[in-house]
Amino acid sequence: MADATSRHTEHHSKSTPVTPELYDYLLAHNPPLDAVQRDLVEVTHAQLADRAGMQVAEEQGPLLAFLVRLVGARKVVEVGTFTGLSSLSMARALPADGTLITCDVSEEYTAYAREAWAEAGVADRIDLRIAPAVETLRALPSTADVDLAFLDADKEGYIAYWEELVPRMRPGGLIAVDNVLFHGEVGDPDATGPAAAIRAFNDHVMADGRMESVMLTVADGLTLARKR
C-alpha cells in the first residue's frame, strides 16, 4: 500500500459548464433586475461598450443584495464603483438609515451611477468618494463596525485594500471579492500583470487567520470571507 506521501488524489470538478441557454435559465431563476438596474446595464453597454466588462455580472446584483440582507448590514463599504450596478443593488437592500461608502477615481463612470441612484431613490444612502481607494479607506474610522464590504477594483491594489478593510470589519462581517479567478489566468504559475496580482491576493487571503473564506465559481470567481 502506498504511503501518505506518495498518494495522488485526482480532483474532479462538478461545476457545470455554463452555456448561453443555461445562463438565461439561471437569470430566469434569480430575482430579476428592476427597471433602473436594467436601464443601467443597457446604458453601460451602449455608452461604454469597450469597458462594460467592468460591470458586475447580472446575477451578482441580486447576490449582493441577498448578502446585505443576510448579514443585516447597515454599513457597507465598496471599493470600485464603475457605473454603479453593484452599489445600487446593495443600497436597495439596505434599511432606510443604512449607509454605503463607495470608492472610485472616475467622475466620468460614476456620473452614470449618480443618475441611477437618484432615479432609484437611494442616493441618500450612498456616499461616493472620488479619490484613490486606499486613501479613502485609511481615512475611515478605525472602529470595527463595517458589516459588509465588496472589493471590485484594480487588481494590483487588492492586498492593500484588504489590509485596510479587515480591521474595520465587525466580527461576523463579510467581505466579498470579485474576479478572483481572473478569466482563468490565475491557474498559471507564470501569470503576469493583474492575474499575478490576483494569485498573490488569493494566497494572502488563505493565510489570513483573522478571516475564514471560501472561493466560489460565481461569474469570474467570487471569494466570500467572514471576520472571525
C-alpha positions as CSV (number, residue, x, y, z in Angstrom):
1,M,0.0,0.0,0.0
2,A,1.3,3.4,-0.9
3,D,2.3,5.6,2.0
4,A,0.7,9.0,2.6
5,T,3.5,11.0,0.9
6,S,3.2,9.0,-2.4
7,R,-0.6,9.1,-2.8
8,H,-2.0,11.1,-5.5
9,T,-5.6,12.5,-5.3
10,E,-7.2,13.4,-8.6
11,H,-9.7,16.3,-8.3
12,H,-12.8,16.1,-10.4
13,S,-14.8,19.3,-10.9
14,K,-18.5,19.1,-10.5
15,S,-19.0,22.6,-12.0
16,T,-21.5,22.6,-14.8
17,P,-20.3,24.4,-18.0
18,V,-22.5,27.4,-18.4
19,T,-23.9,27.6,-22.0
20,P,-25.8,30.7,-23.1
21,E,-29.0,28.8,-22.7
22,L,-28.2,27.7,-19.2
23,Y,-27.1,31.2,-18.3
24,D,-30.5,32.5,-19.5
25,Y,-32.1,29.8,-17.3
26,L,-30.0,30.9,-14.3
27,L,-31.0,34.5,-14.7
28,A,-34.7,33.5,-15.0
29,H,-34.5,31.7,-11.7
30,N,-32.9,34.6,-9.8
31,P,-34.6,37.8,-8.7
32,P,-34.9,40.0,-11.8
33,L,-33.2,43.3,-12.1
34,D,-35.7,46.2,-11.6
35,A,-36.2,48.9,-14.3
36,V,-33.5,51.2,-13.0
37,Q,-30.9,48.3,-12.8
38,R,-31.9,47.1,-16.3
39,D,-31.6,50.6,-17.8
40,L,-28.2,51.0,-16.1
41,V,-26.9,47.7,-17.6
42,E,-28.1,48.8,-21.1
43,V,-26.7,52.3,-20.8
44,T,-23.4,51.0,-19.7
45,H,-23.1,48.6,-22.7
46,A,-24.4,51.3,-25.1
47,Q,-22.2,54.1,-23.9
48,L,-19.1,52.3,-22.6
49,A,-19.0,49.2,-24.8
50,D,-15.3,48.8,-24.5
51,R,-15.4,49.0,-20.7
52,A,-18.7,47.4,-20.0
53,G,-17.0,44.2,-18.8
54,M,-16.0,46.1,-15.7
55,Q,-19.7,46.0,-14.6
56,V,-20.6,43.1,-12.2
57,A,-22.3,40.1,-13.8
58,E,-26.1,40.4,-13.9
59,E,-26.6,37.6,-11.3
60,Q,-24.2,39.3,-8.9
61,G,-26.6,42.2,-8.3
62,P,-29.3,40.0,-6.6
63,L,-26.5,38.1,-4.8
64,L,-25.0,41.2,-3.3
65,A,-28.5,42.4,-2.2
66,F,-29.0,38.9,-0.6
67,L,-25.8,39.2,1.3
68,V,-26.7,42.7,2.6
69,R,-29.9,41.2,4.0
70,L,-28.2,38.0,5.2
71,V,-25.8,39.8,7.4
72,G,-28.3,42.5,8.4
73,A,-25.9,45.1,7.0
74,R,-26.3,48.8,8.0
75,K,-22.8,49.9,7.0
76,V,-21.3,48.8,3.7
77,V,-18.0,49.7,2.0
78,E,-17.4,49.2,-1.7
79,V,-14.1,49.5,-3.5
80,G,-14.7,50.1,-7.2
81,T,-17.9,51.8,-8.2
82,F,-17.8,52.0,-12.1
83,T,-21.3,52.8,-13.3
84,G,-22.9,51.8,-10.0
85,L,-24.8,48.5,-10.6
86,S,-23.3,46.8,-7.5
87,S,-23.8,49.8,-5.2
88,L,-27.3,50.3,-6.5
89,S,-28.1,46.6,-5.8
90,M,-26.7,46.8,-2.2
91,A,-28.3,50.2,-1.4
92,R,-31.7,48.9,-2.5
93,A,-31.3,46.1,0.2
94,L,-30.1,48.4,3.0
95,P,-32.5,49.7,5.6
96,A,-33.6,53.4,5.2
97,D,-30.9,54.5,7.7
98,G,-28.2,52.3,6.2
99,T,-25.0,53.8,4.6
100,L,-22.9,52.6,1.7
101,I,-19.5,54.2,1.2
102,T,-18.2,53.6,-2.3
103,C,-14.7,54.5,-3.7
104,D,-13.7,55.3,-7.2
105,V,-11.4,57.6,-9.1
106,S,-13.6,58.3,-12.2
107,E,-16.0,61.2,-12.3
108,E,-17.0,60.0,-15.9
109,Y,-18.1,56.5,-15.0
110,T,-19.7,57.4,-11.6
111,A,-21.8,60.0,-13.3
112,Y,-23.9,57.2,-14.6
113,A,-24.1,55.7,-11.1
114,R,-25.2,59.0,-9.6
115,E,-28.1,59.3,-12.1
116,A,-29.2,55.7,-11.4
117,W,-29.0,56.1,-7.6
118,A,-31.1,59.2,-7.8
119,E,-33.7,57.6,-10.1
120,A,-33.9,54.6,-7.7
121,G,-34.3,56.9,-4.7
122,V,-31.3,55.6,-2.8
123,A,-28.8,58.4,-3.4
124,D,-29.2,59.5,0.3
125,R,-27.8,56.1,1.4
126,I,-24.7,56.2,-0.8
127,D,-21.6,58.2,-0.1
128,L,-19.4,58.3,-3.2
129,R,-15.8,59.3,-2.5
130,I,-13.7,60.2,-5.5
131,A,-10.0,59.5,-4.6
132,P,-7.6,56.7,-4.6
133,A,-9.4,54.0,-2.7
134,V,-6.6,53.2,-0.3
135,E,-6.7,56.9,0.9
136,T,-10.4,56.7,1.4
137,L,-10.1,53.5,3.3
138,R,-7.3,54.8,5.5
139,A,-9.4,57.9,6.4
140,L,-12.3,55.8,7.7
141,P,-12.7,55.4,11.4
142,S,-10.6,52.5,12.8
143,T,-13.5,51.1,14.7
144,A,-14.6,47.6,13.6
145,D,-18.1,48.4,12.5
146,V,-18.4,47.6,8.8
147,D,-20.9,44.8,8.2
148,L,-20.2,44.1,4.5
149,A,-17.5,45.1,2.0
150,F,-17.3,44.5,-1.7
151,L,-14.0,44.6,-3.5
152,D,-14.0,45.0,-7.2
153,A,-11.3,47.4,-8.4
154,D,-7.7,47.4,-9.7
155,K,-6.3,44.0,-9.0
156,E,-2.8,45.2,-8.1
157,G,-4.4,47.1,-5.2
158,Y,-6.4,44.2,-3.7
159,I,-4.0,43.3,-0.9
160,A,-3.7,46.9,0.2
161,Y,-7.5,47.3,0.2
162,W,-7.9,44.0,2.1
163,E,-5.5,45.1,4.8
164,E,-7.4,48.4,5.3
165,L,-10.8,46.6,5.3
166,V,-10.2,43.6,7.6
167,P,-9.5,45.6,10.8
168,R,-12.6,47.6,10.1
169,M,-15.0,44.6,9.7
170,R,-17.1,43.7,12.7
171,P,-17.0,40.1,14.0
172,G,-19.1,38.1,11.6
173,G,-18.8,40.9,9.0
174,L,-18.4,39.7,5.4
175,I,-16.0,40.7,2.6
176,A,-17.0,39.7,-1.0
177,V,-14.2,39.9,-3.6
178,D,-14.8,39.8,-7.3
179,N,-12.6,38.4,-10.1
180,V,-10.6,36.0,-8.0
181,L,-10.3,33.6,-11.0
182,F,-9.4,36.4,-13.4
183,H,-10.6,34.8,-16.6
184,G,-8.9,31.5,-15.6
185,E,-5.5,33.0,-15.8
186,V,-4.8,32.5,-12.0
187,G,-4.2,28.8,-12.7
188,D,-0.9,29.7,-14.5
189,P,2.0,29.9,-12.0
190,D,3.8,32.1,-14.6
191,A,1.0,34.6,-14.8
192,T,1.9,38.2,-15.0
193,G,0.2,41.6,-14.6
194,P,-3.3,41.6,-12.9
195,A,-3.5,37.8,-12.9
196,A,-0.3,37.6,-10.9
197,A,-1.6,40.2,-8.5
198,I,-4.8,38.1,-8.0
199,R,-2.7,34.9,-7.4
200,A,-0.8,36.8,-4.7
201,F,-4.0,38.1,-3.2
202,N,-5.7,34.7,-3.1
203,D,-2.7,33.3,-1.3
204,H,-2.8,36.3,1.1
205,V,-6.4,35.6,1.9
206,M,-5.8,31.9,2.5
207,A,-3.0,32.7,5.0
208,D,-5.0,35.4,6.9
209,G,-6.1,33.9,10.2
210,R,-8.4,36.8,11.0
211,M,-10.8,35.6,8.4
212,E,-12.4,32.4,7.2
213,S,-13.0,32.3,3.5
214,V,-14.4,30.3,0.6
215,M,-13.7,30.8,-3.1
216,L,-16.7,30.2,-5.5
217,T,-17.0,29.9,-9.2
218,V,-19.5,32.7,-9.5
219,A,-19.1,34.8,-12.6
220,D,-15.3,35.5,-12.8
221,G,-14.7,34.0,-9.3
222,L,-16.0,35.3,-6.0
223,T,-14.4,34.9,-2.6
224,L,-16.5,35.3,0.5
225,A,-14.6,36.0,3.7
226,R,-16.1,36.2,7.2
227,K,-14.4,38.0,10.1
228,R,-13.7,35.6,12.9
